Structures are given as C-alpha cells and as structure tokens.
Amino acid sequence: MNFIVFHLMKFTRSDTILTIGLYFWFNIGILREVKHMTKIKGKNDGPGGRNEHYDIGNRKNVPRRNAVAEVKRGEHPGAHVMKINNREYVRDNPDSSKKDNVNRNK
C-alpha cells in the first residue's frame, strides 16, 4: 500500500487531495481488518464451568449463541466454533500463546 501512495505522490499539487483521500481510504481498510481482531473471553458461568456468556472486546456478557453466530459469520477471524455434546462454543484458534485463549483463567 505504501507503493501506491508513493506513486500517487508524484502527481501535481492539484492532485494532493486525491492522494490524501486514497491514502486514508487504504488505511481505513486496514483498520477495519484490525477492528475484528477482538479479544474473546469466556465467563465460565454455566453448569460445570461452561461458557454461557463471553466478553468480546468492550461488550460484556454476550450470550453464547450470539458469540457463536458472530464467529460463524467471520466477524472474529482469530476464533472458531467447536461442538461439544451438541452445544457450540467459541474457541481461540490454536497458537503458542495461552494468554489469548478464550478460557485463559483455567
């Protein structure tokens, strides 16, 4: 993306507004991608410590079915849905870090 902005900078001064507009347009697209990388934390509030609610970013106590639907729609690319005993739960995608897991308190 810096490549595109670099080439647009070669335009005349009258094209500066176009250059700035395109620069922000590309960067807003990047921010939109980052926005969806929210932290998901299980509440362990159901029987046996099951996650019936999740904290997703700034939103608190999101019901499990809503969190599952959001992940299925691709709104949280760092997570996936897992079915256990005919119930669907949100899980963090595997990586080497435990601090970002959905059930990080266990």
Contacts in CASP RR format, 6 or more apart in sequence:
PFRMAT RR
TARGET T0000
AUTHOR 0000-0000-0000
METHOD contacts of the structure
MODEL  1
MNFIVFHLMKFTRSDTILTIGLYFWFNIGILREVKHMTKIKGKNDGPGGR
NEHYDIGNRKNVPRRNAVAEVKRGEHPGAHVMKINNREYVRDNPDSSKKD
NVNRNK
1 26 0 8 1.000
1 27 0 8 1.000
1 30 0 8 1.000
4 22 0 8 1.000
4 26 0 8 1.000
5 19 0 8 1.000
5 22 0 8 1.000
5 23 0 8 1.000
5 26 0 8 1.000
8 15 0 8 1.000
8 18 0 8 1.000
8 19 0 8 1.000
8 22 0 8 1.000
8 23 0 8 1.000
9 19 0 8 1.000
11 18 0 8 1.000
11 19 0 8 1.000
36 74 0 8 1.000
36 75 0 8 1.000
36 76 0 8 1.000
36 77 0 8 1.000
37 76 0 8 1.000
37 77 0 8 1.000
37 78 0 8 1.000
38 56 0 8 1.000
38 57 0 8 1.000
38 76 0 8 1.000
39 55 0 8 1.000
39 56 0 8 1.000
39 57 0 8 1.000
39 100 0 8 1.000
40 54 0 8 1.000
40 55 0 8 1.000
40 56 0 8 1.000
40 57 0 8 1.000
40 67 0 8 1.000
40 76 0 8 1.000
40 79 0 8 1.000
40 90 0 8 1.000
40 92 0 8 1.000
40 102 0 8 1.000
41 54 0 8 1.000
41 55 0 8 1.000
41 56 0 8 1.000
41 102 0 8 1.000
41 104 0 8 1.000
42 51 0 8 1.000
42 53 0 8 1.000
42 54 0 8 1.000
42 55 0 8 1.000
42 90 0 8 1.000
42 102 0 8 1.000
42 103 0 8 1.000
43 51 0 8 1.000
43 52 0 8 1.000
43 53 0 8 1.000
43 54 0 8 1.000
43 55 0 8 1.000
43 61 0 8 1.000
44 50 0 8 1.000
44 51 0 8 1.000
44 103 0 8 1.000
44 105 0 8 1.000
44 106 0 8 1.000
45 51 0 8 1.000
45 52 0 8 1.000
45 53 0 8 1.000
46 52 0 8 1.000
50 87 0 8 1.000
50 89 0 8 1.000
51 64 0 8 1.000
51 89 0 8 1.000
51 90 0 8 1.000
51 102 0 8 1.000
51 103 0 8 1.000
52 63 0 8 1.000
52 64 0 8 1.000
53 61 0 8 1.000
53 62 0 8 1.000
53 63 0 8 1.000
53 64 0 8 1.000
54 61 0 8 1.000
54 62 0 8 1.000
54 64 0 8 1.000
54 67 0 8 1.000
54 90 0 8 1.000
54 102 0 8 1.000
55 61 0 8 1.000
55 62 0 8 1.000
56 62 0 8 1.000
56 67 0 8 1.000
56 70 0 8 1.000
56 76 0 8 1.000
64 87 0 8 1.000
64 88 0 8 1.000
64 89 0 8 1.000
64 90 0 8 1.000
65 88 0 8 1.000
67 90 0 8 1.000
68 81 0 8 1.000
68 88 0 8 1.000
68 89 0 8 1.000
68 90 0 8 1.000
70 76 0 8 1.000
71 79 0 8 1.000
71 80 0 8 1.000
71 81 0 8 1.000
71 90 0 8 1.000
72 81 0 8 1.000
76 90 0 8 1.000
78 92 0 8 1.000
78 93 0 8 1.000
79 90 0 8 1.000
79 91 0 8 1.000
79 92 0 8 1.000
79 93 0 8 1.000
79 102 0 8 1.000
80 90 0 8 1.000
80 91 0 8 1.000
80 93 0 8 1.000
81 88 0 8 1.000
81 89 0 8 1.000
81 90 0 8 1.000
81 91 0 8 1.000
82 88 0 8 1.000
82 89 0 8 1.000
82 90 0 8 1.000
82 91 0 8 1.000
83 89 0 8 1.000
89 102 0 8 1.000
90 102 0 8 1.000
91 102 0 8 1.000
92 100 0 8 1.000
92 101 0 8 1.000
92 102 0 8 1.000
98 104 0 8 1.000
END
